[in-house]
Amino acid sequence: MEMRWIEAFLAVAEELHFGRAAERLHMAQSPLSQTIKKLEKHVGSPLFDRNTRTVTLTSAGHAFLPHARRIVSETDLALRAASAGPGDVYGRVRLGFSGALNHLTLPPLTRTLRTRHPNIALQLVDRVTTEDAVGLIEHGTLDVAFVGLPAPGTLPTRVVTVEELGAAVPSGHPLATRDQVALSDLAGEDWVLMPGQSALRAVILTACHAEGFRPRVAQEVKDPYVVLSLVAGGLGVSLAPTCIQPIMPAGAVWVPLTGPAPRLRSALLWHPERLTDAVRTLLDVAVEVLPTPE
């Protein structure tokens, strides 16, 4: 099995169009089709169902896809290792993050890591909640993740941000024009929250219970920015940390809360028994660019 066969398969699997895949590989469509046929003959099963209009993966193609990606990833890692000079750090780090909640913390970390350690292959995985992160790191699918605290389990963490929560309300809401709102003012509203054991959800529920009410959850979505988009659409209210204020979607407003506002503590989480040189290097860089708040 040749490497170019794997690369051809991935291009077609990701584009689901032979013409676009051929353009991506800078080759003609006919040689690409022949390459896929050679691979299918070698594998012993069709990898694609194709006709004049559509291209789809067969069950064998779906089964082959993650392994093909791993082959390419491992080959890239091998090339990085071979080209690394004495003292250079090489390897792979799979880093999980939630999305909008990390828009201020993720860029400086990845930028510094890529600049100083170009031989570390960084694989980013988005829409990872705290609950997801713990499970994925325990099972070895992720190496490090941004999480909110409290996080379940006993894996080590280091706090990187502490942010007050404010009210996220539709721009046409009566509370949207206030300088501050009390959390109790939101008691009778529909709410949009993240599902499951999200740390942000846990902080919100704890704060609401302290004010004597339980939020009436109308919608649950995993992506924190989609939560705000649904707020903008008038489907409910929510709470969001201060980092979200500059990127609120049109149609939604962030308003500070009166009194001591609930706080979301965000941290990096990792597995102490899987500290490769690359993972240690990322954590060391994080200490510098994302120091623990005082």
C-alpha positions in Angstrom: 0.0 0.0 0.0 1.5 3.3 -1.1 1.3 6.6 0.8 -0.1 8.4 -2.2 -3.0 5.9 -2.2 -3.9 6.9 1.3 -3.6 10.6 0.5 -5.9 10.1 -2.5 -8.5 8.3 -0.4 -8.5 11.0 2.2 -9.0 13.7 -0.4 -12.0 11.9 -1.9 -13.4 11.0 1.5 -13.2 14.6 2.7 -14.4 16.3 -0.6 -16.9 13.5 -1.6 -16.2 14.7 -5.1 -13.6 13.3 -7.5 -13.2 16.6 -9.4 -12.5 18.7 -6.3 -10.3 16.0 -4.8 -8.2 15.9 -8.0 -7.8 19.7 -7.9 -6.7 19.5 -4.2 -4.1 16.9 -5.1 -3.0 18.8 -8.3 -3.7 15.9 -10.5 -6.1 14.9 -13.2 -9.4 13.1 -12.3 -8.7 9.9 -14.3 -5.4 9.1 -12.5 -7.1 9.8 -9.2 -9.9 7.3 -10.1 -7.3 4.7 -11.0 -5.4 5.2 -7.7 -8.6 4.7 -5.7 -9.3 1.5 -7.7 -5.8 0.2 -6.9 -6.4 0.9 -3.2 -9.8 -0.8 -3.2 -8.3 -3.8 -4.9 -5.6 -3.9 -2.3 -8.1 -3.6 0.5 -10.4 -6.1 -1.0 -13.6 -4.0 -0.7 -15.1 -0.9 -2.4 -14.5 2.2 -0.3 -16.8 4.5 -2.2 -20.3 4.3 -3.7 -20.2 6.5 -6.8 -22.4 7.4 -9.6 -22.6 10.4 -12.0 -24.0 12.6 -9.3 -22.8 11.6 -5.8 -19.9 10.0 -4.0 -20.4 8.5 -0.6 -18.3 6.3 1.7 -19.2 2.6 2.0 -19.2 0.9 5.4 -15.7 -0.3 4.6 -14.7 3.3 3.7 -16.1 4.6 7.0 -14.1 1.9 8.8 -10.9 2.7 6.9 -11.1 6.5 7.3 -9.9 7.0 10.9 -7.0 4.6 10.3 -6.0 6.4 7.1 -5.9 9.7 9.0 -3.8 8.1 11.7 -1.4 6.8 9.1 -0.9 10.3 7.6 -0.6 11.8 11.1 2.0 9.2 12.2 4.0 9.8 9.0 4.0 13.5 9.6 5.2 12.9 13.1 7.9 10.6 11.9 9.1 13.3 9.5 9.1 15.9 12.3 11.2 13.5 14.4 13.7 12.9 11.6 14.1 16.7 11.0 14.3 17.7 14.6 17.8 18.9 15.7 19.5 18.1 19.0 17.4 19.4 21.9 14.3 20.0 19.7 11.0 18.7 21.1 8.8 16.8 18.7 5.6 14.9 19.1 1.9 15.4 19.0 -0.5 17.0 21.5 -4.3 16.6 21.2 -5.8 19.7 22.8 -9.5 20.0 23.6 -11.4 23.3 23.9 -15.0 24.4 24.1 -15.0 27.1 21.5 -16.1 30.7 22.3 -15.2 30.3 25.9 -11.5 29.9 24.9 -11.3 32.7 22.3 -8.8 34.7 24.5 -6.8 31.7 25.9 -6.4 29.4 23.0 -4.7 31.8 20.5 -1.7 32.9 22.6 -1.0 29.3 23.6 -1.1 27.8 20.2 0.7 30.8 18.6 3.6 30.6 21.1 3.8 26.8 20.9 4.0 26.8 17.1 6.6 29.6 17.0 8.9 28.1 19.6 8.3 24.4 18.9 7.4 23.8 15.2 8.1 20.1 15.5 5.2 19.6 17.9 2.1 18.7 15.9 -0.9 20.3 17.6 -4.3 18.6 17.0 -7.2 20.8 18.1 -10.6 19.3 19.1 -13.4 21.7 19.5 -16.8 21.6 21.3 -15.3 19.7 24.2 -17.2 20.3 27.5 -15.6 19.7 30.9 -17.4 16.3 31.2 -16.2 15.3 27.7 -12.7 16.4 28.5 -12.3 14.3 31.6 -13.6 11.1 29.8 -11.5 11.7 26.7 -8.3 12.3 28.7 -8.9 9.3 30.9 -9.3 7.2 27.8 -6.2 8.6 26.1 -8.1 10.3 23.2 -7.0 13.8 24.3 -3.8 14.9 26.0 -4.7 18.3 27.4 -8.0 20.2 27.5 -9.4 23.6 28.6 -12.1 22.9 31.2 -14.3 24.8 33.6 -14.1 24.0 37.3 -15.3 22.1 39.2 -14.3 19.1 37.0 -15.3 15.6 37.9 -12.7 13.1 38.8 -9.2 13.5 40.2 -7.1 14.5 37.2 -4.7 17.5 37.8 -5.7 21.0 36.7 -4.2 24.4 36.8 -6.4 27.5 36.8 -5.8 29.9 33.9 -8.7 32.4 34.2 -11.3 33.5 36.8 -14.1 35.5 35.2 -17.4 37.0 36.6 -20.6 35.9 34.9 -23.1 38.5 33.5 -26.6 38.2 32.1 -27.0 37.4 28.4 -30.4 38.7 27.2 -32.0 39.4 23.8 -31.4 43.0 22.7 -35.1 43.7 22.8 -35.6 42.5 26.3 -36.7 45.0 29.0 -33.5 44.2 31.0 -31.1 44.9 28.0 -31.0 48.6 28.6 -30.1 48.4 32.3 -26.6 49.1 33.6 -26.9 46.1 35.9 -29.4 43.4 36.6 -30.0 41.2 39.6 -29.9 37.4 39.0 -33.3 37.2 40.6 -34.7 39.4 37.8 -34.2 36.3 35.5 -36.1 33.9 37.7 -39.2 33.9 35.5 -37.4 33.7 32.2 -36.8 30.7 29.8 -33.2 29.8 29.9 -30.7 28.5 27.3 -27.9 26.3 28.8 -25.2 23.9 27.9 -26.3 20.2 28.6 -25.0 17.6 31.0 -22.3 18.3 33.6 -20.9 21.4 31.9 -19.0 23.4 34.5 -20.6 26.6 33.3 -24.0 25.1 33.7 -23.1 23.9 37.2 -21.9 27.4 38.2 -25.2 28.9 36.8 -27.4 26.4 38.6 -25.6 26.9 41.9 -25.9 30.7 41.6 -29.6 30.5 40.7 -30.4 28.1 43.6 -28.7 30.5 45.9 -31.1 33.1 44.8 -34.0 30.8 45.5 -35.0 29.6 42.0 -34.4 26.9 39.5 -33.9 28.0 35.9 -36.7 27.0 33.5 -34.5 25.4 30.7 -36.1 25.8 27.3 -33.1 24.9 25.1 -29.9 23.0 25.6 -27.0 23.2 23.2 -23.4 22.0 23.5 -21.7 25.0 21.7 -21.4 28.0 24.0 -21.6 30.5 21.1 -24.8 28.8 19.9 -26.2 29.3 23.4 -25.7 33.1 22.8 -27.1 32.8 19.3 -30.3 31.3 20.6 -30.5 34.0 23.2 -30.2 36.5 20.3 -33.0 34.7 18.7 -35.3 35.3 21.6 -35.4 31.7 22.9 -34.3 32.6 26.4 -31.7 34.1 28.6 -28.4 32.8 30.0 -25.2 33.8 31.9 -21.9 34.2 30.2 -18.3 35.1 31.4 -16.8 38.5 30.8 -14.6 37.2 27.9 -17.8 36.7 25.9 -18.9 40.4 26.1 -16.8 41.6 23.1 -18.1 38.8 20.8 -21.8 38.8 21.6 -23.8 38.0 18.5 -26.0 40.6 17.0 -29.4 40.6 18.8 -27.9 39.7 22.2 -26.6 41.9 25.0 -24.3 41.2 28.0 -25.3 43.0 31.2 -23.3 42.9 34.5 -24.9 41.4 37.5 -25.5 43.3 40.8 -23.7 42.3 43.9 -21.0 39.6 44.0 -21.4 37.9 40.6 -20.8 34.1 40.3 -17.4 33.3 38.8 -16.3 30.7 36.3 -12.8 29.3 36.9 -11.2 27.9 33.8 -8.2 25.5 33.8 -6.0 23.2 31.8 -6.5 19.5 32.6 -4.2 16.6 31.7 -3.3 13.0 32.7 -0.2 12.7 35.0 0.7 9.3 33.6 0.8 10.5 30.0 3.2 13.4 30.2 5.2 13.1 27.0 7.9 15.6 26.2 5.5 17.4 23.9 2.7 17.6 26.5 5.2 18.8 29.1 6.3 21.5 26.7 2.8 22.7 26.0 2.1 22.9 29.8 5.3 24.8 30.4 4.5 27.3 27.6 1.0 27.6 29.1 2.5 28.6 32.5 4.2 31.5 30.8 1.4 32.8 28.5 -1.5 31.8 30.7 -0.3 32.3 34.3 -2.5 31.3 37.2 -4.5 34.4 38.3 -3.5 35.8 41.6 
